Structures are given as structure tokens and as C-alpha cells.
Amino acid sequence: MEERIAQLEQKALKLEPEAAFRNNVYKASTAYANHFYETVSEQKAYQKEEAGAIKDIFNDPIKDEPEQIDSVLEFLDTKVVPQGLNPASGNHYGYIPGGGIFSGAVGDYLAAVTNRYAGVYFASPGAVALETRLVNWMAEMIGYTGNYGGYLASGGSMANLTAIHTAREHAELKAADIPKSVVYLGEQTHHCVARALKICGLKECVMRYIPLDDHYRMKPEALQESIAEDVADGLNPWLIVASAGTTDLGAIDPIGEIAAIAQKHDVWYHVDAAYGGFFMLIEENGKQFKGIEKADSVVLDPHKGLFLSYGTGALIVKNVDHLVKAHDYDANYMQDTKEEQLPYSPADVSPELSKHFRGLRMWLPLKLHGVDAFRSSLEEKMLLTQYAWKKLEEHPEVEVSTMPDLTTFTFRWKPSGLDNYDAINKQLHRTILEEGAIFLSTTSIKGGFWFRFTVLSVRTHKAEIDHFLDVLEKHIKKIS
Ligand SMILES: *Cc1c(COP(=O)(O)O)cnc(C)c1O
């Protein structure tokens, strides 16, 4: 047996390579990363999937024997990375871009190297404190004081799910209460909220989609009326979800007015600020976010507004006790962890136990660049959006939605003498994607086909916007 152990050890040690191996892998990976950053502005924003390459990925054997870093990176570079949308491109205007910044990537790398167990304070006080520090920074931005808390989730969807679970636990809804319990949403609320309600077993709640005003913001009077009617009918209003930056139109609901209504009726008030939250860093935007500090819970997405690579969302709750209570657990093998009371651990306030040390990918960029760089970039994106909006609004053949609150609006091509707008805009979208110089996603507004335009990639600057306008014009001319 001992001989076998020695043999196996020799093989197992391959998993812990020496400096020469590491340096070789660093060199090749750093060269790859440098090449990526140096060419990203020329890379396509969209490339249709190549069926052959996808087949190669499926058929590529996972072998018993090792392969060389150069050939593996070559495979990544030719088969995997260039397929589909390029989220790192500054010419990406679809969905909600972010870009992904270098310093965040290095944070991820260091998190993986040190592999701190960021779930439990007992196991990793430093990593947990660092994550809590970031949560506190976001809480202070929101304007919370006192007993706030939260955690870094993998994204906005998971953070919203955790918020809704917490709200339900707080309301102490039993299965029998669900059909009489009412949720109030905007007509443009992100679909992950309805999905979170479904996952939480709440899809049989009464759902009230509150109408929006001309700027696509929730009408507080309509909300107030709806709640009053429901109370009179013996129903149980328990949750209001407002948006601070709707996905399609970037509209910010009247946060403060809704807060007052929630308070009056003692209803949990959740604000989904996954897209728009970090625009609070710009002082002039304070007015639009006024009252957000009255929300019971707020979701933010650092992988949008802080330009981090995918995998970072955040839930911040006004009273962390609700979050702890909603995630209370007991397990014999966790007894060591229970002795430490403060600070609370991510594992106490979320469904995750073993978790990625996400904080490092957010902390390192904030440290290395300073908040002002993020604030300036966000303000730049707002002005770029207004610049693009104005150009399109002046365009004789383009129809735009209202002036955006943030960095998103919709538009469509509307040439005179034609009325099949949906068909020609679908054709315009196809030809834009075929070329792939820019990427736009689309949406349906009142049943019509519209382009969505969102400026939030860290790599979008004035030159990219002018390029976008040129590309759009070129394609309009081509199919006119
Ligand atoms: C992006 C977004 C979400 C979902 O967040 P993910 O990080 O994609 O899971 C939820 N709500 C709003 C308003 C969003 O913009």
C-alpha cells in the first residue's frame, strides 16, 4: 500500500506545479490577455455562432493526459471566445453591458489563488470583513443608517430572489395566505422578479401591474388606489417592487412617493436598482433616488454599473435582522461557526455556504482606481446617451422613446411612405448583426418591434457612439 501511495503522490503532485510551469502558464495567459485588451476595440461586437466550432467544443476529448497551454489557449481563442455577443466590446449596446475591467479580473485571480472561504466569519474573518466593508459602502451610498446589512450575490437575479424570500418570511405568509396576498409591480419590472416569486412558491399571489406614466415610471396614485381597493376587498398587500432603472427604458420610478405609500400600508418595499443603482454616485442624480433609503431592500449589480466582469450582484437590506431570520439554519457540523456573533457572515444571510471570494474583484478596482474614476465614467455614459438620443431624435427617419433618465432608450426606423415598421426594423436588425460591427438587442413595446440602446460598457466613448451612428446610417441607406 505504501508503495502505491508513493506512486499516486508522484502523479497527484502534477496538480501543484512548480515555478517553471507556473511561469510558463503566466507568460502565455498574460500574452493572451494583453493581446485581447490591445485588439478589443477592433474585435467584432457580434459574431454569429460557427457551427463547426461549436461541434469541435462538444467533440473535444477531456483526456487522461495533459495538454500544452499554448494549444489550449489557441482552442479558447478560436473556438470559444469569438462566438456570439462580445460583452467586452465598447460597441455592445444590447441588454445591459458593463465591459469587464482588468483590475477586477486580477481580483478574481487573487481570490482564486488564496481561495479564502468567504462564507463564514469563523473560517475567514478577513475575507468576510472585506465583503461586509463593500456591503457597507453600498449601504452608505443608499443612505441607510443603523442596522443595515447584505451580501454579494452572483448577480441581480439571485439578489432579487433573496430579497423576495426575505420579504415573504418577514410577512410570515403561510401557503393558505398566498391567494389573498398581493404583490405590486411596474409594467416594466424585470422578469427575474416574477421568476423569483415563482421560485419562492408565490406565483399564486395576486399580481398587480401598476400602470406607468408617459416617462414609463410607476404612477403612485394608481398604486395607492390599487392598495386601498385591495384592503377594502379583504386582500393582504405585502410587497411593492419599484425599479431604479427599468431594463428597457431606464426609467426610475418615483422612489420616495412609493416609499410613503409602502410605509402607510406597512408593506415590504423592495427597489430593484440592478441597472441604475450606481448612478447614485453622481450627486446630481440624488433627486431621482431620493427616498431609496426608506426601502426595506435594494438590489445593485456591480457587474453592470461598476463595469466588473459577470458574477457580482448585491442585496442590501435596511434591517439585517430580517435577512438573518429569513436564512436561519442549524447544522451540527457548523457548531464552531456559531460562536462568533459579529460581523454577520454571508452564509447567515443568503442561500450560499461555500462561496467565491467575490469581494476581491470589486475591492481591488475600487482601491486601484478610486471611486471618482467610476463616477466620471458613469457620468460620461449618461452624456453619451443624451448625445446619441439627440442625434437620433433629429434624424428624420428615426423615432425615439422619451429622453432617458439614465443610459437606455429605445428607437426604431420609421421612414415616411412605409408602414410595415416591424418588418423593416427586423430586417435592419438582421443586417446589423450580420456585419457585427455593433451589437443592439431589441424589445417589444405595445406589441411593436423596437431597438434597445444602452450605453454602459466601460469601453464606450464618444468615438464609439459616432461609429454607432455611422453604422446605423449605413445600414438604413443599404436597405432603403
Ligand atoms: C440586469 C437586471 C436584473 C438581473 O440581474 P442579473 O445580474 O442579470 O441576474 C434585474 N433587474 C434589473 C433592473 C436588471 O437590469
The ligand as an SDF file (V2000), in Angstrom:
LIG
                    3D

 15 15  0  0  0  0  0  0  0  0999 V2000
  -29.8980   43.0150  -15.1330 C   0  0  0  0  0  0  0  0  0  0  0  0
  -31.0930   43.2290  -14.2960 C   0  0  0  0  0  0  0  0  0  0  0  0
  -31.5660   42.2150  -13.4620 C   0  0  0  0  0  0  0  0  0  0  0  0
  -30.9910   40.8360  -13.4550 C   0  0  0  0  0  0  0  0  0  0  0  0
  -29.6910   40.8270  -12.9920 O   0  0  0  0  0  0  0  0  0  0  0  0
  -28.6140   39.7240  -13.4420 P   0  0  0  0  0  0  0  0  0  0  0  0
  -27.3600   40.2390  -12.8680 O   0  0  0  0  0  0  0  0  0  0  0  0
  -28.6260   39.6880  -14.9430 O   0  0  0  0  0  0  0  0  0  0  0  0
  -29.0450   38.4310  -12.8610 O   0  0  0  0  0  0  0  0  0  0  0  0
  -32.6310   42.5130  -12.6340 C   0  0  0  0  0  0  0  0  0  0  0  0
  -33.2250   43.7180  -12.6620 N   0  0  0  0  0  0  0  0  0  0  0  0
  -32.8010   44.7140  -13.4610 C   0  0  0  0  0  0  0  0  0  0  0  0
  -33.4820   46.0340  -13.4340 C   0  0  0  0  0  0  0  0  0  0  0  0
  -31.7150   44.4900  -14.3090 C   0  0  0  0  0  0  0  0  0  0  0  0
  -31.3000   45.4710  -15.1260 O   0  0  0  0  0  0  0  0  0  0  0  0
  1  2  1  0
  2  3  1  0
  2 14  2  0
  3  4  1  0
  3 10  2  0
  4  5  1  0
  5  6  1  0
  6  7  2  0
  6  8  1  0
  6  9  1  0
 10 11  1  0
 11 12  2  0
 12 13  1  0
 12 14  1  0
 14 15  1  0
M  END
$$$$
